[in-house]
Amino acid sequence: GFIALHAGMAGGADVILIPEIRFRYDRVCNKIQERISRGTLFSIIAVAEGAQPVGEEQLFSIAGDAITAPRLGGIGQQVAYRINEMCNIETRVTVLGHLQRGGSPTAFDRWLATRYGAAAVRLAMQGRFGRMVAVQGMQMVDVSLEDALATIKQVDVNSDSVITARSIGVCFGEYSFRNASRIN
């Protein structure tokens, strides 16, 4: 959910759907219809691949088997289809995929990549395998792969990022827009 949340906020999304908050299609449509009633004839929706509607399963583009891990995918198209169906409005889907990874690196990006690479080489030269390089604050550190993978990294739904998004009117699909009370 981190990429959808941050890209959605940076891109001015009206609705952001992330795996950490199950959403309801009627809440998403309420937000869109609310905007239309105010004269805004478009809405931007950022959808993370792992977003999941209440009462439905996550969508996978590849089911996976004994060798291949399942791959999330298709929820953006499903959201567009349901909005079109429920709101009777045209929807368009842009799957960023590799497009979002293809931008030109900034000077900071280049410097950070150099720091990561140099720290990884130092680890290898010391024979410290089974570890990964990370940034903590301003320092390059190494972390065991076991520790790095021990906890799934998820958006904290009570974080400042989510609170800020809600406070400026971003819909996560679980709120009533009339009275801004949480739907359980």
CORGIZI-V378774 format. One record per backbone hydrogen bond with DSSP energy under -1.0 kcal/mol. NH is the residue of the N-H (numbers start at 0). CO is the residue of the C=O. If there is no record, write none. Layout:
nh:NH co:CO
nh:NH co:CO
This chain:
nh:4 co:0
nh:5 co:1
nh:6 co:2
nh:7 co:3
nh:8 co:4
nh:9 co:5
nh:10 co:6
nh:12 co:7
nh:13 co:43
nh:14 co:43
nh:15 co:170
nh:16 co:45
nh:20 co:17
nh:22 co:51
nh:23 co:172
nh:27 co:23
nh:28 co:24
nh:29 co:25
nh:30 co:26
nh:31 co:27
nh:32 co:28
nh:33 co:29
nh:34 co:30
nh:35 co:31
nh:36 co:32
nh:38 co:35
nh:39 co:34
nh:45 co:14
nh:47 co:16
nh:50 co:47
nh:53 co:22
nh:55 co:52
nh:60 co:70
nh:61 co:70
nh:64 co:67
nh:70 co:61
nh:72 co:58
nh:77 co:73
nh:78 co:74
nh:79 co:75
nh:80 co:76
nh:81 co:77
nh:82 co:78
nh:83 co:79
nh:84 co:80
nh:85 co:81
nh:86 co:82
nh:87 co:83
nh:98 co:95
nh:101 co:98
nh:109 co:105
nh:110 co:106
nh:111 co:107
nh:112 co:108
nh:113 co:109
nh:114 co:110
nh:115 co:111
nh:116 co:112
nh:117 co:113
nh:118 co:114
nh:119 co:115
nh:120 co:116
nh:121 co:117
nh:122 co:118
nh:123 co:119
nh:124 co:120
nh:125 co:121
nh:126 co:123
nh:127 co:122
nh:128 co:126
nh:131 co:142
nh:133 co:140
nh:135 co:138
nh:138 co:135
nh:140 co:133
nh:142 co:131
nh:144 co:129
nh:147 co:143
nh:148 co:144
nh:158 co:155
nh:162 co:158
nh:163 co:159
nh:164 co:160
nh:165 co:161
nh:166 co:162
nh:167 co:163
nh:168 co:165
nh:169 co:164
nh:170 co:13
nh:175 co:180
nh:179 co:175
nh:182 co:173
